[in-house]
Amino acid sequence: MGTCGYGAVIVLALLCLSGVCMEAQTTSPAPVSQSADGETLDKHAATEREAREQRRIEAEQQLKREERQRILGFMPNFNTADTARYVRLTPGQKIRLAAKTSFDPFTFGVAALDAAIGQGQDSFDGYGQGAQGYGKRLGAAYVDSVDGTMIGNAFLPILFRQDPRYFRKGTGSFKSRLLYSMSTTVRARSDGGRWVPNYSNVLGNVAAGGIANLYYPASDRGVGLTFQRALTVTAEGVIGAFLVEFWPDVSHHFAKKRLAKQPVDNP
């Protein structure tokens, strides 16, 4: 651009600026109006804070119900939401929900059983045998579970603004519900309620598998084994989603059978 071109741009900018200034002088609100605008913004902010607090309270009520859910009376089912109204969780609520599952006695019991099976099969033979070998297998199995739960159900959902819970379909044909339960491994609800790719679960499984390289024996480390472990955990997640989708139906079926067997008292 030549000198004339620059000059034209500068002149045009000055004309525009002067026009804006003149318009501002003729139409700009008085200081009282600015104060009114400030009050409006304050009221809007207060309304938004009240709405957020109301959502937090409603989510807390849902969580309290969910934290009492167990399959067969002992298996944690805290991450299953069975409600028509979606309410997002706060970051603190996501961490609390994941921690409740991670430190539940059932989680530790599953790790103990997994370690016993591994001891019998001599998996991760670098750990050896005896009490020391079992202790190492138990620690690895439990840390695997805690890592996967905290990363995939708390930290990454906070980062990606996703909901870590499973939302039951509950109605429809067996096939549609089966496909729905399987799909939740790779899709999740965002904090806004929309269905989005489930980055939290997929990346969480890979991250947990990578962290395991820090404490697994040298012969059981590597990129290939990391992705193998991630695929295994993902497959287990598909089975878990199937279970929580259909368990209420199974429970209801047996409850009806028990009621049908009860004698009816004659008047």
BATIBA-207178 format. One record per residue (C-alpha): x, y, z. Coordinates in pm, 1 decimal. Layout:
BATIBA-207178
{site {X,Y,Z}}
...
END
This chain:
BATIBA-207178
{site {0.0,0.0,0.0}}
{site {136.5,341.6,-100.9}}
{site {148.6,662.1,98.3}}
{site {-183.7,773.8,-46.5}}
{site {-338.4,446.0,52.0}}
{site {-222.8,481.2,411.4}}
{site {-346.1,838.3,418.5}}
{site {-689.6,734.4,293.2}}
{site {-714.1,465.7,560.9}}
{site {-613.7,713.8,832.5}}
{site {-863.9,972.3,712.0}}
{site {-1139.9,712.3,693.2}}
{site {-1056.6,591.5,1042.6}}
{site {-1065.9,947.6,1178.4}}
{site {-1400.3,1013.8,1011.8}}
{site {-1546.2,695.5,1153.8}}
{site {-1405.0,773.5,1496.4}}
{site {-1545.5,1124.8,1490.7}}
{site {-1882.8,989.1,1384.7}}
{site {-1880.1,741.3,1670.6}}
{site {-1784.6,1014.6,1916.8}}
{site {-2060.4,1242.8,1794.0}}
{site {-2314.1,963.7,1816.9}}
{site {-2191.7,882.5,2164.9}}
{site {-2229.1,1245.2,2270.6}}
{site {-2587.7,1259.4,2142.4}}
{site {-2705.8,915.0,2248.5}}
{site {-2489.1,808.5,2539.6}}
{site {-2690.5,756.6,2860.3}}
{site {-2650.7,978.9,3158.7}}
{site {-2457.2,856.5,3460.6}}
{site {-2787.9,753.2,3619.1}}
{site {-2854.8,518.0,3326.0}}
{site {-2507.7,367.0,3364.8}}
{site {-2588.1,303.3,3727.7}}
{site {-2914.6,139.4,3624.1}}
{site {-2724.1,-82.0,3379.9}}
{site {-2491.1,-180.2,3660.3}}
{site {-2783.4,-269.4,3880.5}}
{site {-2931.4,-478.8,3598.6}}
{site {-2602.7,-666.3,3558.9}}
{site {-2585.2,-723.3,3933.6}}
{site {-2938.5,-859.8,3936.9}}
{site {-2859.0,-1085.1,3641.9}}
{site {-2546.4,-1216.6,3817.8}}
{site {-2743.2,-1275.8,4136.5}}
{site {-3010.5,-1464.3,3942.8}}
{site {-2745.3,-1679.5,3776.3}}
{site {-2586.0,-1757.1,4113.3}}
{site {-2923.7,-1858.7,4252.8}}
{site {-2986.0,-2083.9,3950.1}}
{site {-2645.3,-2250.3,3993.9}}
{site {-2710.5,-2306.6,4362.4}}
{site {-3051.1,-2454.2,4286.2}}
{site {-2894.0,-2692.6,4033.5}}
{site {-2629.1,-2790.9,4287.5}}
{site {-2893.4,-2867.3,4550.2}}
{site {-3098.0,-3073.0,4304.2}}
{site {-2787.2,-3263.5,4192.9}}
{site {-2701.9,-3326.7,4558.5}}
{site {-3045.6,-3478.3,4616.3}}
{site {-2998.4,-3706.6,4315.9}}
{site {-2651.1,-3807.5,4434.4}}
{site {-2778.2,-3903.2,4778.3}}
{site {-3023.5,-4142.4,4617.1}}
{site {-2761.8,-4279.2,4378.4}}
{site {-2507.4,-4335.9,4656.3}}
{site {-2746.8,-4582.7,4818.8}}
{site {-2783.5,-4794.2,4502.9}}
{site {-2636.2,-5143.9,4514.1}}
{site {-2689.0,-5454.0,4303.8}}
{site {-2775.9,-5762.1,4511.2}}
{site {-2732.9,-5544.9,4817.9}}
{site {-2352.2,-5528.2,4809.7}}
{site {-2229.3,-5431.0,4459.8}}
{site {-2190.9,-5049.9,4422.4}}
{site {-2415.3,-4895.0,4159.5}}
{site {-2348.9,-4532.9,4249.5}}
{site {-2279.5,-4414.1,3895.0}}
{site {-2620.1,-4502.9,3754.5}}
{site {-2875.6,-4225.6,3709.1}}
{site {-3237.7,-4326.2,3659.0}}
{site {-3414.2,-3994.6,3634.4}}
{site {-3604.1,-3814.6,3361.4}}
{site {-3466.5,-3473.7,3460.9}}
{site {-3098.1,-3420.0,3392.0}}
{site {-2904.6,-3207.9,3639.7}}
{site {-2531.8,-3151.6,3591.8}}
{site {-2281.4,-3235.1,3863.9}}
{site {-2030.4,-2988.9,4004.1}}
{site {-1658.9,-3080.8,3985.9}}
{site {-1661.9,-3155.4,4358.7}}
{site {-1959.5,-3388.2,4321.1}}
{site {-1786.5,-3577.7,4040.8}}
{site {-1479.5,-3631.8,4258.6}}
{site {-1691.8,-3739.6,4555.2}}
{site {-1886.2,-3990.9,4347.2}}
{site {-1568.0,-4143.1,4204.1}}
{site {-1402.9,-4157.4,4547.1}}
{site {-1705.5,-4331.8,4699.6}}
{site {-1674.6,-4608.3,4440.6}}
{site {-1294.3,-4627.4,4467.4}}
{site {-1288.1,-4670.9,4844.9}}
{site {-1591.5,-4894.2,4879.5}}
{site {-1516.0,-5230.6,5049.2}}
{site {-1651.1,-5413.5,4742.8}}
{site {-1383.1,-5252.4,4524.3}}
{site {-1112.4,-5374.2,4758.4}}
{site {-1273.2,-5720.4,4769.1}}
{site {-1268.7,-5747.2,4389.7}}
{site {-901.0,-5648.4,4388.7}}
{site {-827.7,-5916.2,4650.5}}
{site {-1005.0,-6179.9,4439.6}}
{site {-824.7,-6064.8,4126.1}}
{site {-490.9,-6090.0,4308.8}}
{site {-573.4,-6441.4,4430.7}}
{site {-657.8,-6553.9,4077.3}}
{site {-337.5,-6394.7,3948.2}}
{site {-139.2,-6571.0,4220.9}}
{site {-287.0,-6904.6,4121.8}}
{site {-213.8,-6846.5,3752.4}}
{site {127.2,-6693.2,3830.4}}
{site {42.2,-6388.8,3621.5}}
{site {291.4,-6100.9,3653.1}}
{site {549.1,-6361.1,3750.8}}
{site {794.1,-6082.6,3830.0}}
{site {604.4,-6032.8,4155.2}}
{site {695.6,-6382.8,4269.5}}
{site {488.0,-6603.8,4498.7}}
{site {408.2,-6619.7,4869.0}}
{site {265.9,-6341.8,5082.6}}
{site {493.5,-6082.9,4926.7}}
{site {387.3,-6174.5,4573.8}}
{site {21.5,-6169.2,4670.9}}
{site {61.8,-5831.4,4837.9}}
{site {215.1,-5685.0,4523.2}}
{site {-63.1,-5827.0,4306.1}}
{site {-325.8,-5696.7,4546.9}}
{site {-172.6,-5349.0,4548.5}}
{site {-146.4,-5342.2,4168.0}}
{site {-505.3,-5458.4,4120.4}}
{site {-642.6,-5205.3,4366.3}}
{site {-437.6,-4915.4,4226.9}}
{site {-553.9,-5012.6,3876.7}}
{site {-914.4,-4980.5,3990.6}}
{site {-864.7,-4652.0,4175.8}}
{site {-665.4,-4497.3,3889.9}}
{site {-925.5,-4591.1,3630.8}}
{site {-1215.5,-4467.7,3842.4}}
{site {-1064.9,-4137.5,3954.0}}
{site {-921.4,-4048.5,3611.9}}
{site {-1209.4,-4170.8,3395.4}}
{site {-1497.5,-4075.7,3628.1}}
{site {-1368.5,-3759.0,3793.4}}
{site {-1062.1,-3578.9,3658.1}}
{site {-1125.4,-3617.0,3284.0}}
{site {-1502.3,-3554.4,3313.1}}
{site {-1415.7,-3228.1,3488.1}}
{site {-1165.0,-3141.0,3214.6}}
{site {-1397.0,-3232.4,2923.9}}
{site {-1713.7,-3116.6,3104.4}}
{site {-1878.1,-3457.5,3077.6}}
{site {-2105.9,-3647.6,3311.5}}
{site {-1946.8,-3972.0,3439.9}}
{site {-2279.9,-4139.3,3520.4}}
{site {-2467.5,-4405.0,3325.2}}
{site {-2817.8,-4294.2,3229.3}}
{site {-3052.7,-4591.4,3197.1}}
{site {-3270.5,-4612.7,2890.2}}
{site {-3515.4,-4831.7,3080.0}}
{site {-3770.2,-4868.4,2798.1}}
{site {-3781.4,-5012.7,2447.8}}
{site {-3686.6,-5347.4,2298.3}}
{site {-3408.3,-5564.2,2434.6}}
{site {-3198.2,-5497.6,2124.0}}
{site {-3234.2,-5119.6,2143.8}}
{site {-3142.8,-5117.5,2510.3}}
{site {-2850.1,-5352.5,2452.2}}
{site {-2710.7,-5130.4,2176.7}}
{site {-2770.2,-4824.3,2392.7}}
{site {-2578.5,-4972.0,2686.5}}
{site {-2287.2,-5068.6,2460.4}}
{site {-2276.8,-4723.0,2303.0}}
{site {-2221.3,-4550.4,2637.4}}
{site {-1866.0,-4683.3,2636.6}}
{site {-1783.9,-4439.7,2356.6}}
{site {-2041.6,-4164.2,2415.4}}
{site {-2149.0,-3969.7,2721.0}}
{site {-2359.8,-3675.5,2823.4}}
{site {-2194.6,-3338.8,2841.0}}
{site {-2256.6,-3111.7,3137.2}}
{site {-2505.6,-2937.1,2910.3}}
{site {-2703.3,-3259.8,2864.2}}
{site {-2601.6,-3332.0,2502.2}}
{site {-2458.6,-3665.2,2383.2}}
{site {-2089.5,-3630.2,2294.3}}
{site {-1792.9,-3866.6,2235.8}}
{site {-1691.1,-4023.6,2565.5}}
{site {-1335.8,-3891.8,2576.3}}
{site {-1326.9,-3937.8,2953.2}}
{site {-1381.6,-4312.8,2944.5}}
{site {-1162.9,-4392.9,2643.6}}
{site {-868.5,-4172.9,2744.4}}
{site {-913.2,-4266.2,3110.4}}
{site {-866.9,-4635.4,3031.5}}
{site {-554.0,-4561.9,2828.3}}
{site {-415.1,-4332.7,3098.9}}
{site {-473.8,-4590.9,3371.5}}
{site {-304.4,-4855.1,3157.4}}
{site {-6.1,-4625.0,3107.3}}
{site {24.9,-4549.7,3478.7}}
{site {33.0,-4924.7,3546.6}}
{site {373.0,-4934.4,3375.4}}
{site {513.2,-4762.8,3683.9}}
{site {448.0,-5058.2,3914.1}}
{site {404.1,-5366.1,3693.2}}
{site {703.8,-5599.3,3649.2}}
{site {940.0,-5503.8,3366.5}}
{site {821.7,-5799.1,3157.2}}
{site {462.7,-5667.3,3169.2}}
{site {526.4,-5311.8,3054.8}}
{site {515.5,-5143.3,2715.9}}
{site {291.5,-4956.0,2476.0}}
{site {127.4,-5271.2,2340.7}}
{site {39.2,-5395.9,2688.8}}
{site {-90.2,-5051.5,2782.8}}
{site {-346.2,-5056.4,2501.5}}
{site {-425.5,-5420.9,2570.1}}
{site {-512.7,-5335.9,2929.5}}
{site {-718.7,-5037.7,2810.6}}
{site {-919.3,-5260.0,2573.9}}
{site {-975.4,-5512.2,2851.9}}
{site {-1110.1,-5246.4,3086.8}}
{site {-1328.6,-5107.4,2806.4}}
{site {-1476.7,-5453.5,2744.8}}
{site {-1544.8,-5487.6,3116.4}}
{site {-1720.4,-5150.0,3099.3}}
{site {-1951.7,-5281.2,2826.1}}
{site {-2047.3,-5575.4,3048.6}}
{site {-2101.1,-5341.3,3343.0}}
{site {-2325.5,-5112.6,3136.8}}
{site {-2534.2,-5413.2,3029.8}}
{site {-2570.9,-5518.8,3392.1}}
{site {-2685.6,-5182.5,3526.1}}
{site {-2924.2,-5132.3,3233.6}}
{site {-3110.1,-5459.5,3287.1}}
{site {-3061.5,-5529.0,3657.4}}
{site {-3373.6,-5336.4,3768.7}}
{site {-3579.9,-5548.5,3526.4}}
{site {-3433.6,-5870.5,3666.3}}
{site {-3485.4,-5751.3,4023.7}}
{site {-3845.4,-5652.0,3949.6}}
{site {-3913.0,-5989.8,3785.1}}
{site {-3799.4,-6187.1,4089.1}}
{site {-3983.7,-5952.4,4324.2}}
{site {-4307.3,-6022.7,4136.2}}
{site {-4244.4,-6397.9,4159.9}}
{site {-4190.5,-6374.2,4535.3}}
{site {-4512.7,-6179.1,4577.5}}
{site {-4700.4,-6431.6,4366.2}}
{site {-4584.0,-6716.2,4592.5}}
{site {-4697.7,-6546.0,4910.5}}
{site {-5026.5,-6689.4,5043.8}}
{site {-5328.0,-6462.6,5036.0}}
{site {-5502.0,-6438.2,5372.6}}
{site {-5872.5,-6518.5,5355.2}}
{site {-6100.8,-6277.7,5538.8}}
END
